[in-house]
Amino acid sequence: MKTNLSEVTVRKANQRGSANHGWLQTHHTFSFADYYDPAHMGFRSLRVINDDWVASGQGFPTHPHRDMEIFSYVLEGAIAHKDSMGNSRTLRPGQIQMMSAGRGVTHSEFNPNPKDPLHLLQIWILPRERGLTPSYTEWTPDPSNTEQAKVLVISPDGREGSAIIHQDAEVYRIRLQPGEEVTHDLKAGRGAWLQIADGALTFNGVDLATGDGASTEIPGTLTFKATQTTEALLFDLK
């Protein structure tokens, strides 16, 4: 069973909220900070998708979080992460850091490169319960899946080497060359969100390009076919 075009809801890149802080240029898929749109408060447990460009040598100083599952997906450059759990890591393109803020954690994120900007997607997902013990995991591609069309990168059980999230949510990295196609089976009672990091594809026949997002809550086979070299994140959410 396939969904049809009318069952895919599109969030165009140029409709997102945006802000320019000098050191940070950002686009908000959902309401965030000073950008508020009651029609776009999130999708199921998915609360934040921020498309961030961070200037060289700049970043987010130490600040607190609680009761949120937060991950960063590096697209260009590098991100230096430090947190109150003792983690100090630098991640590069294709890598994911997954931080469960739980009952409270502080962290900082900086661009350590003295010349080049950092480009990343910063994503928040609501946890299944409040007051969890804070934790941190990562996903790093290996030679067996670097160019694989669909790879599980985040899951509740950490299977296939994925980073662990405290929510009934799975996140897949999609990488396709022009003309390549991949499918995903969406089960009843779940919703899918696709975020295009770079490139262009069709989602069940609907055209999407860099920065666009699209969702469906209709069960069936989802088909993604690239019209350009494409990188995207696919969220399968309870």
C-alpha positions as CSV (number, residue, x, y, z in Angstrom):
1,M,0.0,0.0,0.0
2,K,1.3,3.4,-0.9
3,T,0.4,6.9,0.3
4,N,-0.8,9.4,-2.3
5,L,0.3,12.9,-2.9
6,S,-2.4,14.5,-0.8
7,E,-1.3,12.5,2.2
8,V,2.2,14.1,2.2
9,T,2.4,17.5,4.1
10,V,5.2,19.7,3.0
11,R,7.1,22.3,5.1
12,K,9.1,24.4,2.5
13,A,12.5,25.7,3.4
14,N,11.5,29.3,2.7
15,Q,8.5,29.1,5.0
16,R,10.7,28.3,8.1
17,G,11.5,30.8,10.8
18,S,15.0,32.3,10.7
19,A,17.4,34.5,12.7
20,N,20.8,36.0,12.1
21,H,22.8,36.5,15.3
22,G,26.0,37.4,13.5
23,W,28.0,34.3,14.7
24,L,24.9,32.1,14.1
25,Q,22.5,32.0,11.1
26,T,19.6,29.6,11.7
27,H,16.4,28.4,10.2
28,H,13.7,26.9,12.5
29,T,11.3,24.2,11.1
30,F,9.2,24.5,14.2
31,S,8.6,27.3,16.8
32,F,11.8,28.1,18.6
33,A,13.1,31.0,20.7
34,D,11.7,34.2,19.3
35,Y,10.1,32.4,16.4
36,Y,6.6,31.4,17.2
37,D,4.1,29.8,14.9
38,P,1.2,27.9,16.5
39,A,0.7,25.9,13.3
40,H,4.2,24.6,13.5
41,M,5.0,23.5,17.1
42,G,6.4,20.1,16.2
43,F,5.4,16.7,14.8
44,R,4.5,14.0,17.3
45,S,7.5,13.8,19.7
46,L,9.7,15.7,17.3
47,R,10.0,19.2,18.7
48,V,12.9,21.1,17.1
49,I,14.8,21.0,13.8
50,N,17.2,23.9,13.6
51,D,19.4,24.3,10.5
52,D,22.4,26.1,11.9
53,W,25.5,27.8,10.4
54,V,28.0,28.7,13.1
55,A,30.9,31.0,12.4
56,S,34.5,29.9,12.8
57,G,35.6,30.0,16.5
58,Q,32.1,30.6,17.7
59,G,29.4,28.6,19.3
60,F,26.9,28.0,22.1
61,P,28.4,28.6,25.6
62,T,27.6,26.4,28.5
63,H,23.8,26.3,29.1
64,P,21.3,23.9,30.7
65,H,18.8,21.5,29.4
66,R,16.4,19.0,30.9
67,D,13.8,16.5,29.9
68,M,14.8,16.5,26.2
69,E,16.5,14.2,23.8
70,I,19.0,16.3,21.8
71,F,21.2,15.4,18.9
72,S,23.4,17.1,16.4
73,Y,24.0,16.0,12.8
74,V,27.1,17.5,11.4
75,L,26.9,18.4,7.7
76,E,30.1,20.6,7.2
77,G,33.0,21.4,9.5
78,A,33.2,20.1,13.1
79,I,31.5,20.6,16.4
80,A,33.3,20.4,19.8
81,H,30.9,19.2,22.5
82,K,31.5,19.3,26.3
83,D,29.0,18.5,28.9
84,S,28.6,18.1,32.7
85,M,28.6,14.3,32.4
86,G,32.3,14.6,31.5
87,N,32.0,14.0,27.7
88,S,34.4,16.1,25.5
89,R,34.2,15.2,21.9
90,T,34.7,16.7,18.4
91,L,32.4,15.3,15.7
92,R,32.7,15.7,12.0
93,P,30.4,15.3,8.9
94,G,28.1,12.3,9.1
95,Q,28.6,11.8,12.8
96,I,25.8,12.1,15.4
97,Q,25.9,12.9,19.1
98,M,22.9,12.0,21.1
99,M,22.4,13.6,24.5
100,S,19.6,12.7,26.9
101,A,19.3,15.7,29.2
102,G,17.0,13.9,31.6
103,R,16.7,15.5,35.0
104,G,19.3,18.1,34.1
105,V,22.6,18.6,32.3
106,T,24.7,21.5,31.0
107,H,26.7,21.5,27.8
108,S,28.5,23.7,25.3
109,E,29.0,23.4,21.5
110,F,31.6,25.3,19.5
111,N,33.1,25.4,16.1
112,P,36.8,24.7,16.7
113,N,37.8,25.6,13.1
114,P,39.6,29.0,13.0
115,K,38.6,29.6,9.3
116,D,35.6,27.6,8.2
117,P,31.9,27.6,9.3
118,L,30.1,24.7,10.9
119,H,26.8,23.5,9.4
120,L,24.6,21.2,11.4
121,L,21.1,20.1,12.1
122,Q,20.2,20.4,15.7
123,I,17.2,18.3,16.7
124,W,15.2,17.9,19.9
125,I,12.8,15.0,20.6
126,L,10.6,14.8,23.7
127,P,11.5,11.8,25.9
128,R,9.1,9.1,26.8
129,E,9.2,10.2,30.5
130,R,10.6,13.0,32.6
131,G,13.4,12.9,35.1
132,L,15.5,10.3,33.4
133,T,19.2,9.9,34.3
134,P,21.3,12.0,31.8
135,S,23.2,10.0,29.2
136,Y,25.3,10.5,26.0
137,T,25.9,8.2,23.0
138,E,27.2,8.6,19.5
139,W,26.8,7.1,16.0
140,T,29.7,7.1,13.6
141,P,29.6,5.7,10.1
142,D,31.9,2.8,9.2
143,P,33.1,1.6,5.8
144,S,30.2,-0.9,5.5
145,N,27.5,1.8,5.6
146,T,29.2,5.1,4.5
147,E,27.2,5.2,1.2
148,Q,24.4,2.9,2.2
149,A,21.0,4.3,1.0
150,K,19.3,4.0,4.4
151,V,21.0,3.5,7.7
152,L,19.6,3.4,11.2
153,V,21.4,6.0,13.2
154,I,19.2,6.4,16.4
155,S,16.9,3.9,18.0
156,P,15.5,3.1,21.5
157,D,17.5,-0.1,21.8
158,G,20.8,0.8,20.1
159,R,20.6,-1.9,17.5
160,E,22.9,-2.0,14.5
161,G,25.2,0.3,16.4
162,S,22.8,3.2,16.5
163,A,22.8,5.9,19.2
164,I,20.2,5.4,21.9
165,I,17.1,7.6,22.4
166,H,14.7,7.4,25.3
167,Q,11.6,7.6,23.1
168,D,9.8,5.3,20.7
169,A,11.5,6.9,17.7
170,E,13.8,5.7,15.0
171,V,16.0,8.0,12.9
172,Y,17.6,7.0,9.5
173,R,20.2,8.7,7.4
174,I,19.2,8.7,3.8
175,R,21.9,9.0,1.1
176,L,21.0,8.7,-2.6
177,Q,22.6,9.4,-5.9
178,P,20.5,10.7,-8.8
179,G,18.0,8.1,-9.9
180,E,18.4,5.9,-6.8
181,E,15.4,4.9,-4.8
182,V,14.8,3.6,-1.3
183,T,11.6,2.7,0.6
184,H,10.4,2.7,4.2
185,D,7.4,0.9,5.6
186,L,5.4,3.1,8.0
187,K,3.2,1.1,10.4
188,A,-0.2,2.0,11.6
189,G,-0.3,4.5,14.4
190,R,3.1,6.0,13.5
191,G,4.2,9.1,11.7
192,A,7.1,9.9,9.4
193,W,9.0,13.1,9.0
194,L,11.7,13.6,6.3
195,Q,14.1,16.5,6.5
196,I,16.3,17.3,3.4
197,A,19.8,18.3,4.5
198,D,21.1,18.7,1.0
199,G,19.9,17.8,-2.5
200,A,16.5,17.0,-4.0
201,L,14.2,14.0,-4.1
202,T,10.6,12.9,-4.5
203,F,8.7,11.6,-1.5
204,N,5.9,9.5,-2.9
205,G,6.0,11.7,-6.0
206,V,6.2,15.0,-4.0
207,D,9.2,17.2,-5.0
208,L,11.4,18.2,-2.1
209,A,14.7,20.2,-2.1
210,T,17.4,21.3,0.4
211,G,15.9,22.5,3.7
212,D,12.4,21.2,2.9
213,G,10.6,18.9,5.3
214,A,7.6,16.6,4.7
215,S,5.4,14.3,6.8
216,T,2.8,11.7,6.6
217,E,0.7,9.7,9.2
218,I,-0.8,7.3,6.6
219,P,0.6,3.8,6.9
220,G,2.1,2.1,3.9
221,T,5.3,2.1,1.8
222,L,7.1,5.4,1.6
223,T,9.2,5.8,-1.5
224,F,12.1,8.3,-1.8
225,K,13.7,8.8,-5.2
226,A,16.6,11.2,-5.7
227,T,16.7,13.8,-8.5
228,Q,20.1,15.1,-7.2
229,T,22.7,13.7,-4.9
230,T,20.8,13.8,-1.6
231,E,21.3,13.5,2.1
232,A,18.3,13.5,4.4
233,L,17.1,12.4,7.8
234,L,14.0,10.2,8.2
235,F,12.1,10.1,11.5
236,D,9.7,7.2,12.3
237,L,7.8,8.3,15.4
238,K,5.1,6.8,17.6
